[in-house]
Amino acid sequence: MGLLDTLKAKLAPAKDKVSHFAQEHGGKVEHGLEKAARKVDEKTKGKYSDKIESGTGKAKHAIDRLAHKDEGPAGPAGPTPPPAA
């Protein structure tokens, strides 16, 4: 077993815990992100609004990915395979 395989095996339980946390508390985390973004935007007087909005969006997307919200009943969302001829 290679080094990467060993690391993946050891980190799998942590990944599962983080995923479970994101599923259980994703709404609270996103609310906290929004609240923090508003506060930072207020303190910087709107000077970095676009960067704050972009960073907040990326963080929310990461939470969604961790919670596997982009998965449907058939598995992860991704490119659709071409139809069989």
VENFEN-V973475 format. One record per residue. N is the residue number from 0. SS is DSSP state (hx for helix, st for strand, lp for the rest). NEAR is the number of other ideal C-beta (glycine too) atoms within 12 Angstrom. D_CENTER is the distance of its C-alpha to the mean C-alpha in Angstrom with 2 decimals. Layout:
{{N,SS,NEAR,D_CENTER} {N,SS,NEAR,D_CENTER}}
This chain:
{{0,lp,9,29.42} {1,lp,8,27.93} {2,hx,9,26.01} {3,hx,10,22.62} {4,hx,11,23.37} {5,hx,11,24.32} {6,hx,13,21.18} {7,hx,14,18.99} {8,hx,14,21.27} {9,hx,13,21.10} {10,hx,15,17.33} {11,hx,14,16.76} {12,hx,12,17.54} {13,hx,15,15.14} {14,hx,18,12.23} {15,hx,14,13.57} {16,hx,15,13.87} {17,hx,22,10.36} {18,hx,24,9.30} {19,hx,16,12.23} {20,hx,17,11.50} {21,hx,27,8.15} {22,hx,21,10.41} {23,hx,15,13.26} {24,hx,18,12.18} {25,hx,26,9.13} {26,hx,17,11.87} {27,hx,16,13.36} {28,hx,24,10.47} {29,hx,24,10.01} {30,hx,16,13.81} {31,hx,18,14.07} {32,hx,26,12.05} {33,hx,22,14.42} {34,hx,15,17.34} {35,hx,18,16.84} {36,hx,28,16.47} {37,hx,18,19.67} {38,hx,14,21.47} {39,hx,21,20.82} {40,hx,21,21.84} {41,hx,15,24.88} {42,hx,14,25.86} {43,lp,15,25.69} {44,lp,10,27.59} {45,lp,15,25.28} {46,lp,12,25.94} {47,lp,17,22.32} {48,hx,18,20.95} {49,hx,14,19.64} {50,hx,16,17.80} {51,hx,25,16.39} {52,hx,19,15.29} {53,hx,14,13.71} {54,hx,20,11.82} {55,hx,28,10.72} {56,hx,18,9.60} {57,hx,16,7.58} {58,hx,23,5.98} {59,hx,25,5.61} {60,hx,19,4.42} {61,hx,21,1.60} {62,hx,30,2.54} {63,hx,24,4.26} {64,hx,21,4.14} {65,hx,27,4.76} {66,lp,24,6.99} {67,lp,21,8.41} {68,lp,20,9.09} {69,lp,17,9.95} {70,st,16,12.63} {71,st,11,16.06} {72,lp,7,19.15} {73,lp,10,19.89} {74,st,11,16.70} {75,st,13,13.76} {76,lp,14,14.15} {77,lp,10,15.82} {78,lp,6,19.18} {79,lp,9,21.92} {80,lp,8,24.76} {81,lp,6,28.09} {82,lp,5,30.49} {83,lp,4,33.18} {84,lp,3,36.56}}
